[in-house]
């Protein structure tokens, strides 16, 4: 399962049934879980911990030192969950001591070709990065988010669960859950109705989220006024309360 031209440093730990292709490099302080496939010409550096069932395609760079000019070779880490697909030429960097010292990626995510996850980013589960999508340092991305092709997210922004970042979007504010963005800079376009339907949300909850979207974006209300107007729906529909909690916790402000 380990090609003769692959380089596995002595400090690396590989689980059961791990495949490493030609000319790949696995550095010290790298832990790779069971049933992972590392294709040819992949570089994985550490300290990095990669879970089980991940598939990393050729020319990807995983666990490299970050591009932050303040980074001074401190021992920061990368943690990746299970069953992720990391496609050709994707780049994922370790964290910095200016944050928690770790870049963290959940499970069941797809990172298409040429995507980038910068230092200290936190990516949830079931996320899709389309080709060339990139997130800067300290970005937090929730579960079930889709980032369209060539989209980019400014450092320290947060993307809520089930949001859809349209292609070529330039996100410089927080994106609430369920919201679809488009444009440069990114602005709200609609709710991610189709995504909600695919994930089993009932029609009445989808309509409640739509009302919440209109309160935040279509009624010329201030944020506090919009939240107050949603108290009845928030008590009945968890998705609306999720949106309210996100907006209340936003430090950068939400896309407008």
Buried (B, 14 or more C-beta within 10 A) or exposed (E): EBEEEBEBEEEBBBBEEBBBBEBBBBBEBBBBBEBBBBBBBBBBBBBBBBBBBBBBBBBBBBBBBBEBEEBEEEEBBBBBBBBBBBBBBBBBBBBBEBBBBBBBBBBBBBBBBBBBBBBBBBBBBBBBBBBBBBBBBBBBBBBBBBBBBBBBBBBBBBBBBBBBBBBBBBBBBBBBBBBBBBBEEBBBBBBBBEBBEEEEBEEEBBBBBBBBBBBBBEEEBEBEEBBEBBEEBBEEBEBBBBBBBBBEEBEEEBBE
